[in-house]
Amino acid sequence: MKEIRDILDRVAAFESGQRAVLATVIEVIGSGYRLPGARMLILPDGGTAGTVSGGCLEADVLERAKLVLETGQSEIFTYDTTENEASVFSLNMGCRGVVRIKLELIGKDSEIIAAMKAAYQGRVASEDLLPPIALLLFGAGTDAIPLVRIAAELGWQVTVYDHRPAFLTAERFPKAQILVEQQPDRSPVITADALTAAVIMTHNYSRDRLILPALLRSSAFYVGTLGPKRRTEQLLEELAAAGEIFTQDQLARLYAPVGLDIGADTPEAIALSIAAEIQSVLKKRGGSHLRDRKGSIYDRQ
């Protein structure tokens, strides 16, 4: 989704009537670095945003885009390395498969750009365009800073909640989309959909007791809490004693302690483990070594 954000940023700066070429991966058979839906914007001056491969096809796509810029006619090109991985213009792709890429002329008013805006800005899905992951992060402490930075690099949309205005600033979180000053003694109002993940990093037990129930009852696919496992168990026990009962489905979305077991011992490494766990849950993967995986790494049939 980062490339969609980058493409929209480039197109937003277009002057009236300015055009560029959008390359879209429409089919992959066998091995390929990018999946269908991967996009790259090619500007008339050769500038680009996004990628359609691991770098092996881009040079040729740039050359083909020149013709589309001249004629205005969309084209679909097929790259086939199933017999010889060096067969496509001596590109030495390093993987064997068939990749089909569509090139089309676009401008600010193109339908595909409108669809990208709807997905990224309005969180409205269409065809192969899904909204980005929305990350709700509760706590604006020092350990939250690298998590916001990593999430933004992945193209996620980040909202940071905290009750301390001095911590909740654009200077500390320049990559966050929204900063919300949370009332310390009230449950937060949660807006979440099926592509929303939430992480509690307040380091405050009483505030977590207010935040966790709201998140578990939301549509978030992932709810992570910082701290020892026993801390979260005690919190749930106290909530149950007060009549706050959660279903097994709701509790199945709770990850406590938050993060993958990678031996993280610094704020940056902890942020990496959290982002990786969110990605693994989203894609229904176990977070294990790819060398131990049987079959395709991309869940292809």
Residue pairs with C-beta under 8 A, 6 or more apart in sequence:
1 120
1 130
1 131
1 132
1 133
1 154
1 155
1 156
2 153
2 154
2 155
3 38
3 39
3 40
3 49
3 50
3 51
3 155
4 39
4 50
4 116
4 119
4 120
4 129
4 132
4 155
5 120
5 132
5 155
6 41
6 49
6 50
7 22
7 39
7 41
7 49
7 50
7 116
8 113
8 116
8 117
8 120
8 121
9 49
10 20
10 41
10 43
10 47
10 49
11 20
11 41
11 106
11 107
11 108
11 113
12 108
14 20
14 107
14 108
16 108
17 107
18 107
18 108
19 44
19 69
19 72
19 105
19 106
19 107
20 41
20 42
20 43
20 44
20 69
20 105
20 106
20 107
21 41
21 42
21 65
21 68
21 69
21 103
21 104
21 105
21 106
22 39
22 40
22 41
22 42
22 103
22 104
22 105
22 106
22 110
22 112
23 39
23 40
23 41
23 42
23 52
23 61
23 65
23 101
23 102
23 103
24 37
24 38
24 39
24 52
24 101
24 102
24 104
25 32
25 34
25 35
25 36
25 37
25 38
25 39
25 52
25 99
25 100
25 101
26 36
26 76
26 100
26 101
26 102
27 36
27 98
27 99
27 100
28 34
28 35
28 36
28 97
28 98
28 99
28 100
28 300
29 82
29 97
29 98
30 82
30 95
30 96
30 97
30 98
31 95
31 96
31 97
31 296
32 53
32 95
32 97
32 99
33 53
33 54
33 56
33 95
34 51
34 52
34 53
34 54
35 298
36 128
37 128
37 129
38 50
38 51
38 52
39 50
39 52
40 48
40 49
40 50
40 51
40 52
40 58
40 61
41 48
41 49
41 50
41 106
42 48
42 61
42 62
42 65
42 103
44 69
46 62
48 58
48 62
51 58
52 58
52 61
52 99
52 101
53 93
53 99
54 94
56 91
56 92
56 93
56 94
57 79
57 88
57 91
57 93
57 99
57 101
60 79
60 88
60 89
60 91
61 77
61 101
61 103
64 75
64 77
64 103
65 103
67 75
68 74
68 75
68 103
68 104
68 105
69 105
72 105
73 105
74 102
74 103
74 104
74 105
75 102
75 103
76 100
76 101
76 102
76 103
77 100
77 101
77 103
78 98
78 99
78 100
78 101
79 88
79 91
79 93
79 98
79 99
79 100
79 101
80 87
80 88
80 98
81 87
81 88
81 91
81 93
81 95
81 96
81 97
81 98
82 96
82 97
82 98
85 92
85 93
85 94
85 95
85 96
86 92
86 93
104 112
106 112
106 113
107 113
115 126
115 127
115 129
116 129
118 124
118 126
118 129
119 125
119 126
119 129
119 130
119 131
119 132
120 131
120 132
123 131
123 134
123 193
123 195
124 131
125 131
130 195
131 193
131 195
132 155
132 156
132 157
132 195
133 151
133 154
133 155
133 156
133 157
133 195
133 196
133 197
133 278
133 282
134 156
134 157
134 158
134 159
134 192
134 193
134 195
134 196
134 197
135 147
135 151
135 156
135 157
135 158
135 159
135 196
135 197
135 198
135 199
135 278
136 159
136 161
136 190
136 192
136 196
136 197
136 198
136 199
136 215
136 220
137 144
137 147
137 148
137 151
137 158
137 159
137 160
137 161
137 176
137 198
137 199
137 201
138 161
138 162
138 182
138 188
138 198
138 199
138 200
138 201
138 202
138 207
138 211
139 161
139 162
139 200
139 201
139 202
139 203
139 226
140 160
140 161
140 162
140 164
140 167
140 168
140 172
140 173
140 179
141 167
141 201
141 202
141 203
142 267
143 201
143 226
143 267
143 270
143 271
144 160
144 173
144 201
145 172
145 173
145 267
146 267
146 268
146 270
146 271
146 272
147 199
147 201
147 270
147 271
147 274
147 275
148 158
148 160
148 173
148 175
148 176
149 175
149 271
150 271
150 272
150 275
151 158
151 175
151 275
152 158
152 175
152 176
153 175
154 275
154 279
157 177
158 173
158 175
158 176
158 177
158 178
159 176
159 177
159 178
159 179
159 180
160 168
160 173
160 176
160 178
160 179
160 180
161 180
161 181
161 182
161 188
162 168
162 180
162 181
162 182
162 202
163 181
163 182
163 183
163 184
163 207
165 181
168 179
168 180
168 181
169 179
170 176
170 179
173 179
180 188
182 188
184 207
185 210
186 210
187 210
187 211
187 213
187 214
188 210
188 211
188 214
189 214
190 198
190 214
190 215
190 218
190 220
192 198
192 215
192 218
192 219
192 220
193 219
194 219
194 221
195 221
195 282
196 218
196 219
196 220
196 221
196 222
197 220
197 221
197 222
197 223
197 224
197 278
197 281
197 282
198 215
198 218
198 220
198 222
198 223
198 224
199 223
199 224
199 225
199 226
199 258
199 274
199 278
200 208
200 211
200 212
200 215
200 223
200 224
200 225
200 226
200 258
201 226
202 208
202 211
203 226
203 227
205 231
205 235
208 225
208 235
209 235
209 238
209 239
212 223
212 225
212 235
212 236
212 239
213 239
213 244
213 246
215 223
216 223
216 246
216 250
216 251
216 253
216 254
217 246
217 250
220 253
221 253
221 281
221 282
222 253
222 255
222 277
222 278
222 281
222 282
223 253
223 254
223 255
224 254
224 255
224 256
224 258
224 259
224 274
224 277
224 278
225 231
225 232
225 235
225 254
225 255
225 256
225 257
225 258
226 257
226 258
227 256
227 257
228 257
229 256
229 257
231 256
232 254
232 256
232 257
236 246
236 251
239 246
255 277
255 281
258 274
258 277
259 270
259 273
259 274
259 276
259 277
260 273
260 276
260 277
260 280
260 287
261 273
262 269
262 272
262 273
262 276
263 269
264 270
264 272
264 273
276 287
277 287
279 285
280 286
280 287
283 299
290 297
